Amino acid sequence: MNGQVILGMGQSGLSVARFLRGQGAGFHCYDDRPVERWSTDAQAFAGCSVRSLPQGTVQLIVSPGFPAEHTVIQQALSQGIEVVSEIEFAFRHAKGTIIGVTGSNGKSTTVSMIHHVLVNSGLPAILCGNIGQSFTSSLVAEEAIYVVEISSFQLEWIVTFRAHIGVLINVTADHLDRHHSMAGYEAAKLRLFENQLESDLAIVDAPFATRIPGDGEIEVVPSGHLVIHDDYIDLGKLGRLSLANFSLLGAHNRMNLLFTALAVSRLGITVNQIEEALSSFSGLQNRLETIGTCDGRLWINDSKATNPASTQVAIEAMTSPYVLILGGSDKDTNFGQLNLNANPPKAIVAYGETGPKAQSQLSNWPIEVVCDFDSACRHAHDLAGTGEAVLLAPACASFDQFDNYMARGEAFRSLFANCVGVS
């Protein structure tokens, strides 16, 4: 198709540009940044760059970082030009089965677990989407099982995208600066199911049981026949799934496992195969990642906890006294949403742009504010005692001092590697 314009030349847009060039298709690129600020790889497409939609544009392929209010998107809509997301674009070229996973917290762990079980069972599964490698850059010629992590931003501009197995883990307050309300945020998430057919499966968090669009079969989690116990998960007619080989911290990860088990079972994977795969699944970096023990203090890295709901999960997963590190950049963060009474911290250290806000909103708790991340980690280590934990679960984005949560997590690991130089 000629007349396509790619909006945004980050990783998502770049993958579409590479694909189109490989197909010999003509296209244009638009980005708010000047070409000299594009990545080295993206600059290979600088000759396609435009500053407005050219005459004859028939499709705008939108990268997830661009809100609906963006001038180019509004221009396209006003001219009747089709607006699609990168996952919609990739779906139209994909062959095989799509497992789509969305939710506010736990997406990456769940898609990684699903992918691990499928590969361990000998199936041709490909992990892609919001977790790292884009859906488009993951496309292969033969049929495959695409396990796609999908954000609300990516779902905003789907048209025909269809998840043969759709998973909605949970929805808690996040990205309200983009979606403007919880209703808008939830509506974006629920679009995952709108094109499902009767042969498809929707595995959904219980509060959304009656709100799922589309025609797919609905499996509600948890429910009367799906129960998580201390040592096993009752999967109803599928059998009992032992937790003996499951090493991830927290009740939320057992819930992620339940979603995983239901998804892979749809493809014929047995309980025995799931249990075997779990013995070699150790979880993901930056998600309740146990770093190690320094001076008798256990360091736990949950840098991916970028909102209060995900921090709450980390808090409730702690089994020993802990010092909590909060802070980072502000995206309308409300620290008052934290229920610290559920598992009270020994102390709190807040840092960065949101440090003073955390202190104000959590004034009934022992909380201290420092300026930078390194100081926060060192001070939290000092405040923790032998046999206690230092928990990084910031409840904020990282952009005040880091490029992303991964860089923040790496800084945490680096400080631990040097035993942080504490006295």
C-alpha positions in Angstrom: 0.0 0.0 0.0 1.3 3.4 -0.9 0.3 6.5 1.0 1.2 5.2 4.4 2.6 7.5 7.1 4.4 6.3 10.2 3.9 8.6 13.2 6.9 8.3 15.5 10.3 6.9 14.7 11.1 5.2 18.0 11.3 1.4 18.3 7.7 0.9 17.2 7.7 3.1 14.2 11.1 2.0 13.2 10.0 -1.7 13.1 7.1 -0.7 10.7 9.5 1.3 8.5 11.8 -1.7 8.2 8.9 -4.0 7.4 7.5 -1.7 4.7 10.9 -1.2 3.1 11.4 -5.0 3.1 8.0 -5.3 1.3 9.1 -2.6 -1.2 6.2 -0.3 -0.1 6.3 3.4 -0.3 5.8 5.4 2.9 6.5 8.6 4.8 7.6 9.2 8.4 6.6 12.0 10.8 8.2 12.7 14.2 8.1 15.7 16.4 11.8 15.4 17.0 14.2 16.8 14.3 15.9 14.1 12.3 19.2 14.6 14.0 17.7 13.4 17.2 16.5 10.2 15.8 18.4 7.0 16.6 21.1 5.9 14.2 19.0 3.2 12.8 16.0 5.5 12.3 18.1 8.0 10.5 18.3 5.5 7.6 14.7 6.6 6.9 15.3 10.3 7.2 14.7 10.7 3.5 11.0 9.7 4.1 10.5 12.4 6.7 7.7 14.9 6.3 6.3 17.7 8.5 2.6 17.2 7.7 0.4 14.5 6.1 1.2 14.4 2.3 -1.5 14.4 -0.3 -2.7 10.9 -1.0 -2.2 9.6 2.6 -4.5 6.7 3.2 -3.2 5.3 6.5 -1.6 6.7 9.6 0.3 4.1 11.7 0.6 5.5 15.2 3.3 4.8 17.7 2.0 4.3 21.2 3.7 7.5 22.6 1.4 9.8 20.7 -1.9 10.8 22.3 -5.2 11.1 20.4 -5.0 14.9 20.7 -1.8 15.0 18.6 -2.1 17.4 15.6 -1.3 14.8 13.0 -3.8 12.3 14.4 -6.5 14.9 14.5 -5.6 15.9 10.9 -5.9 12.3 9.7 -9.2 11.8 11.5 -10.6 15.0 10.0 -9.6 13.9 6.5 -11.1 10.4 6.9 -7.7 8.7 6.9 -7.5 5.4 8.6 -5.6 5.5 11.9 -4.1 2.3 13.2 -1.7 1.3 15.9 1.5 -0.7 15.3 -0.1 -3.9 16.8 -3.0 -3.5 14.3 -0.5 -3.1 11.5 1.3 -6.2 12.6 -1.8 -8.3 13.1 -2.8 -7.7 9.5 0.5 -9.5 8.4 0.7 -12.2 11.1 0.0 -15.9 10.6 -1.0 -18.1 13.5 -2.4 -17.6 17.0 -2.4 -14.4 19.0 -2.3 -14.4 22.8 -2.9 -10.9 23.9 -2.2 -9.9 27.5 -3.1 -6.5 29.0 -3.6 -5.1 32.5 -2.1 -2.4 34.8 0.3 -4.7 36.6 1.8 -8.1 35.9 1.6 -8.1 32.1 5.3 -8.7 31.5 5.6 -11.5 34.1 2.5 -13.2 32.7 3.5 -13.0 29.0 7.0 -14.2 29.9 5.5 -17.1 31.9 3.1 -18.0 29.0 6.0 -17.9 26.5 8.3 -19.9 28.7 5.7 -22.7 29.2 4.9 -22.8 25.5 8.5 -23.0 24.4 9.4 -25.5 27.1 6.5 -27.6 25.7 7.9 -27.5 22.2 5.5 -25.0 20.6 6.7 -22.2 18.2 6.0 -19.2 20.5 7.3 -15.7 20.0 7.3 -13.1 22.8 6.7 -9.5 21.7 4.8 -6.3 22.1 5.1 -3.8 24.9 7.7 -6.0 26.7 10.5 -5.2 24.3 10.6 -6.4 20.7 7.7 -5.0 18.8 5.0 -7.2 17.3 6.0 -6.0 13.8 9.6 -6.8 14.2 8.7 -10.3 15.4 6.7 -11.3 12.4 7.8 -14.6 10.7 6.7 -16.1 7.4 5.4 -19.3 8.9 2.6 -19.8 11.4 3.5 -19.1 15.0 2.0 -18.4 18.4 2.5 -14.7 19.2 2.4 -13.9 22.9 1.9 -10.1 22.8 2.0 -7.8 25.8 -0.3 -4.9 25.0 -0.6 -1.5 26.6 -3.7 0.7 26.7 -1.9 3.1 24.4 -1.5 0.3 21.8 -5.2 -0.6 22.0 -6.4 2.9 21.3 -6.1 2.5 17.6 -7.0 -1.1 16.8 -9.5 -1.8 14.1 -9.5 -5.6 13.3 -6.9 -6.8 15.8 -8.1 -10.0 17.4 -6.7 -11.9 20.3 -7.6 -15.6 19.9 -6.8 -15.8 23.6 -7.2 -12.5 25.4 -6.1 -11.9 29.0 -7.0 -9.0 31.2 -5.1 -9.3 34.5 -6.3 -6.2 36.4 -7.0 -2.5 35.9 -5.9 0.0 38.5 -5.3 3.7 38.3 -2.5 4.5 35.9 -1.8 6.7 32.8 -4.7 9.0 33.8 -2.7 11.9 32.3 -3.2 10.2 28.9 -6.7 8.7 29.3 -8.1 11.5 31.4 -10.3 9.3 33.6 -10.5 5.7 34.9 -13.4 5.2 32.5 -11.3 6.1 29.5 -8.4 3.9 30.7 -10.7 0.9 31.3 -12.4 1.3 28.0 -9.0 1.2 26.2 -8.1 -2.0 28.0 -11.4 -3.7 27.2 -10.9 -3.1 23.5 -8.6 -6.2 23.6 -11.8 -8.3 23.4 -14.0 -6.4 21.0 -13.2 -8.4 17.9 -13.2 -11.9 19.5 -15.3 -14.6 17.9 -17.1 -17.5 19.6 -14.1 -19.7 19.1 -11.9 -17.3 21.1 -11.2 -17.1 24.9 -11.4 -14.1 27.2 -9.7 -14.7 30.5 -10.6 -11.7 32.7 -10.2 -10.3 36.2 -13.5 -10.8 38.1 -14.6 -7.1 38.4 -14.9 -7.0 34.5 -16.8 -10.2 34.1 -20.0 -8.5 32.8 -18.2 -5.8 30.8 -16.3 -7.8 28.2 -17.2 -6.9 24.5 -16.9 -9.3 21.6 -18.2 -12.9 21.3 -15.4 -14.9 22.9 -16.0 -17.5 25.7 -15.4 -15.7 29.0 -13.4 -17.3 31.9 -13.5 -15.3 35.1 -10.5 -15.3 37.5 -10.8 -16.1 40.3 -14.1 -18.0 40.4 -15.6 -20.9 42.3 -13.7 -23.6 40.4 -10.4 -21.7 40.1 -8.9 -21.4 43.6 -5.3 -20.6 44.8 -4.2 -22.6 47.8 -0.9 -22.5 49.7 0.6 -25.4 47.9 -1.4 -25.7 44.7 -3.9 -24.1 42.3 -7.1 -25.8 41.7 -7.8 -25.5 38.0 -11.2 -27.2 38.1 -11.5 -29.8 35.3 -7.9 -29.2 34.3 -6.6 -30.6 37.6 -4.3 -29.4 40.4 -1.2 -27.3 39.6 1.5 -27.8 42.2 3.4 -24.8 43.4 6.4 -26.8 44.6 8.6 -25.5 41.8 7.2 -21.9 41.8 9.7 -19.5 43.2 8.2 -16.0 42.5 7.3 -13.8 45.5 3.8 -12.6 46.3 0.2 -13.7 45.9 -0.1 -11.6 42.8 2.4 -13.9 41.0 0.3 -16.9 41.9 -2.6 -15.1 40.3 -0.4 -14.4 37.2 0.3 -18.2 37.2 -3.4 -18.9 37.2 -4.0 -16.7 34.2 -1.0 -18.4 32.5 -2.3 -21.9 33.2 -5.7 -21.1 31.7 -4.1 -19.5 28.6 -1.7 -22.3 27.7 -4.3 -25.0 28.6 -6.4 -23.6 25.7 -3.5 -24.7 23.4 -3.4 -28.2 24.8 -0.7 -27.8 27.4 -1.2 -30.1 30.4 -0.8 -29.4 34.1 2.3 -31.7 34.1 3.9 -29.6 31.3 3.2 -26.4 33.2 4.8 -27.8 36.4 7.9 -28.9 34.5 8.3 -25.5 32.9 8.0 -23.7 36.3 11.1 -25.3 37.6 13.2 -23.2 35.1 11.2 -19.9 35.3 12.9 -17.4 37.6 10.9 -14.3 36.9 11.9 -11.0 35.4 14.4 -8.3 36.3 12.9 -5.2 38.1 9.8 -7.1 39.2 10.2 -8.1 42.8 13.6 -9.3 41.8 15.7 -10.7 44.7 19.1 -9.1 44.2 20.9 -10.7 47.2 22.0 -10.0 50.8 24.4 -7.3 51.8 25.4 -6.9 55.4 22.5 -9.1 56.4 20.0 -6.9 54.5 18.0 -8.5 51.6 17.8 -6.1 48.6 14.6 -6.5 46.5 14.3 -4.6 43.2 10.7 -3.8 42.0 11.7 -0.8 39.9 8.8 -1.7 37.6 6.4 -0.6 40.3 5.7 2.7 38.8 2.2 3.3 40.3 0.8 2.9 43.8 -1.2 -0.3 42.9 2.0 -2.1 41.9 3.8 -0.9 45.0 0.9 -2.2 47.1 1.5 -5.6 45.6 5.2 -5.5 46.5 4.4 -4.3 50.1 2.0 -7.2 50.6 4.6 -9.7 49.3 7.1 -8.8 52.0 7.6 -11.5 54.7 10.2 -9.8 56.9 10.6 -6.2 58.2 11.5 -3.9 55.4 12.4 -0.3 54.5 10.5 1.1 51.5 12.0 3.3 48.9 9.5 5.6 47.1 9.9 8.4 44.6 10.7 9.4 41.1 8.9 11.5 38.5 5.2 12.5 39.0 2.4 11.2 36.8 -0.4 12.4 39.2 0.8 9.9 41.8 -1.3 9.7 44.9 0.8 8.1 47.6 -2.3 8.2 49.9 -3.6 5.2 47.9 -1.1 3.0 49.6 -2.5 0.8 52.3 0.6 0.6 54.4 -1.4 -0.9 57.3 -1.7 -4.1 55.3 2.1 -4.7 56.0 3.6 -1.7 57.7 7.2 -0.7 56.7 9.8 -0.2 59.3 10.7 3.1 57.6 10.2 4.9 54.3 12.8 6.8 52.3 11.4 9.1 49.6 13.6 10.7 46.9 13.5 12.8 43.8 10.8 15.0 42.3 8.0 13.3 44.3 9.9 13.0 47.6 8.2 16.0 49.3 4.8 14.9 47.9 5.3 11.4 49.4 6.3 12.9 52.8 3.2 15.1 52.8 0.7 12.4 51.8 2.3 9.8 54.1 2.9 12.1 57.1 1.6 9.6 59.6 4.4 7.2 58.7 8.2 7.3 59.5 9.3 8.9 56.3 12.5 10.7 55.4 13.3 12.6 52.1 16.6 12.7 50.3 17.4 14.3 47.0 18.8 11.5 44.8 18.4 7.9 44.2 21.8 6.7 45.4 21.4 8.5 48.7 17.9 6.9 49.1 19.3 3.4 48.7 22.2 4.0 51.0 20.0 5.5 53.7 17.4 2.7 53.4 20.2 0.2 53.9 21.3 2.0 57.0 17.8 2.0 58.4 17.3 -1.7 57.8 18.6 -4.1 60.3 20.1 -7.6 60.0 17.5 -10.0 58.6 15.4 -7.1 57.2 14.8 -6.0 53.6 15.5 -3.0 51.4 12.5 -2.8 49.0 12.7 -0.5 46.0 9.0 -0.2 44.9 8.9 3.5 44.0 5.2 4.0 42.9 6.5 6.5 40.4 8.0 6.7 36.9 11.7 7.1 36.7 12.1 10.1 34.4 13.3 12.6 36.9 16.7 10.9 37.2 16.7 7.9 34.8 15.7 7.2 31.2 13.4 4.4 32.2 12.6 2.0 35.1 15.2 -0.4 33.7 18.0 2.1 34.1 16.7 2.7 37.7 16.8 -1.0 38.4 20.3 -1.3 37.0 21.5 1.5 39.2 20.0 -0.4 42.2 21.8 -3.6 41.2 25.0 -1.6 40.7 24.8 -0.1 44.2 24.2 -3.6 45.6 27.2 -5.0 43.7 29.4 -2.5 45.4 27.6 -3.2 48.7 26.7 0.5 48.4 29.7 1.6 50.5 27.7 1.9 53.6 29.2 2.0 57.0 
